[in-house]
């Protein structure tokens, strides 16, 4: 059984048009723990939940590389060269399908 | 939510493809029957939940027996993580600037009182709805069939607002921006641009959905409604309209929500087609809401298959059902006309007279004669857009 971690985020408060306080709930995605997770936590979670990663299912190394590139090129995520490699290795190890392409 | 359960169906679908050649890309039925989350989002009942930030919620399939999608079940899709935490309807204004004679800041109250109020019933569908049908998977959210809904929208014609502002002679492009924000300043805003020619009198700025204020997660207090078009340009929490004479280069216009610019709008996973075009108008599609995949149906009972069909507004002429793997088709009954942009609810009653597995297929045909292809004949594209295969539900007669 792989060790799972539950990440806590502050829930975001909203006021409804009915002027009552509402909250967008926080969901504890069961993201896999392992080497490089700190970099994933620091870089990916700034913009999106782990739901985005998990929803892709197991994918090739190239698939994950292209995803990271998209975040950098199009969404301007400031991910260092070192972290890019760490995040890629983590994603491929835990959410890879065993294929390079 | 147990993610392992969540992916059972998806893994089974992928496993079925192992060994087949993926060089051309393969299309199957989209994933169905995903678990509904235990967690409810504001103004929503629990839905299929892909992400909490930004919120991504899918409508469960059984809702698609109804020609109007209830607000609390209507799908949710945001692009950027920071959605305003507070909106004061009394202070909210929308700004219109750029190539106009008069810059305007219109309050919600003024929109509701100083303009003609209009209504349109229209389908809102994400261009990536049913994306999980495509293999290998294109990136993006692996939606089942529930990134769509139909509502009665009330608001003000965009053309009336632009008339009030007065377009200058060289006005050509209208840019729309909502209040969602990225985590980094450098991230492009979710701005959409439409050419004036695309904006007819059916395009409205809506503040009401099915007789209620827009739900927060569907774009309160104001969103753009473009009947017949995929939802990528239906900007939510609309705050700013800018008129220009030149198309700006924008990520969400130039990279996202585009298909190959060729006759079949398709390509292979290995070799993407170079030029692309926006997804724009919706193709003809139907989804069965009842019965659901894997249901057990009593032998010789009265079974009524129900679902919804729609297209870009040409109008649905016929929905046909097949119970013999597509060899023969019979027309279903269609509900009354709620307008050409609305869901056409269909129903088809019969008594299953054979025990065992039963495959129910639904195919919509529009007034131009365009009809849904079989899932396997929907051609692959790298964004996973515009899936519209004949819908299939497998049940067991017991």
Contacts between the chains, C-beta under 8 A, distances in Angstrom:
chain1	res1	chain2	res2	distance
A	9	B	52	7.8
A	9	B	53	7.1
A	12	B	53	7.6
A	12	B	83	7.5
A	12	B	85	6.0
A	13	B	85	5.3
A	13	B	86	7.9
A	14	B	42	6.1
A	14	B	83	7.7
A	14	B	85	5.5
A	14	B	86	7.1
A	14	B	216	6.1
A	15	B	85	7.2
A	15	B	86	4.6
A	15	B	87	7.1
A	16	B	42	6.5
A	16	B	43	7.0
A	16	B	216	6.2
A	17	B	87	7.5
A	17	B	89	6.0
A	17	B	213	4.7
A	17	B	216	7.3
A	17	B	220	5.8
A	17	B	221	6.7
A	22	B	42	4.0
A	22	B	43	7.6
A	22	B	216	7.0
A	23	B	42	7.2
A	24	B	41	6.3
A	24	B	42	6.5
A	24	B	52	6.5
A	24	B	53	7.4
A	24	B	55	6.2
A	24	B	83	7.7
A	25	B	39	4.8
A	25	B	40	7.4
A	25	B	41	6.2
A	25	B	52	6.3
A	26	B	52	6.0
A	27	B	1	7.0
A	27	B	37	7.2
A	27	B	39	6.0
A	27	B	49	6.4
A	27	B	51	7.9
A	27	B	52	4.3
A	29	B	3	7.1
A	30	B	2	7.9
A	30	B	3	5.3
A	46	B	81	7.8
A	46	B	183	4.6
A	46	B	184	7.4
A	47	B	80	7.7
A	47	B	81	5.4
A	47	B	182	6.8
A	47	B	183	4.8
A	47	B	184	7.7
A	47	B	187	7.5
A	48	B	51	6.5
A	48	B	53	6.5
A	48	B	54	6.7
A	48	B	81	6.4
A	49	B	51	4.5
A	49	B	52	5.3
A	49	B	53	4.7
A	51	B	49	7.4
A	51	B	50	5.1
A	51	B	51	3.6
A	51	B	52	6.8
A	51	B	56	7.1
A	52	B	50	7.6
A	52	B	51	5.7
A	52	B	141	7.7
A	54	B	3	5.5
A	54	B	6	8.0
A	55	B	50	5.2
A	55	B	51	7.5
A	55	B	141	6.1
A	55	B	142	5.5
A	56	B	137	6.9
A	56	B	139	7.2
A	56	B	142	7.1
A	57	B	7	6.3
A	57	B	10	5.7
A	57	B	11	7.3
A	57	B	14	7.1
A	57	B	137	6.7
A	57	B	142	7.0
A	59	B	137	7.3
A	63	B	139	7.5
A	66	B	139	7.3
A	67	B	139	6.3
A	70	B	139	7.4
A	74	B	188	7.4
A	74	B	251	5.1
A	74	B	255	5.9
A	75	B	182	7.2
A	75	B	184	7.7
A	75	B	187	5.1
A	75	B	188	7.6
A	75	B	251	7.8
A	76	B	184	5.6
A	76	B	186	3.7
A	76	B	187	5.0
A	76	B	188	7.6
A	77	B	184	6.9
A	77	B	187	7.8
A	78	B	184	7.0
A	78	B	186	7.9
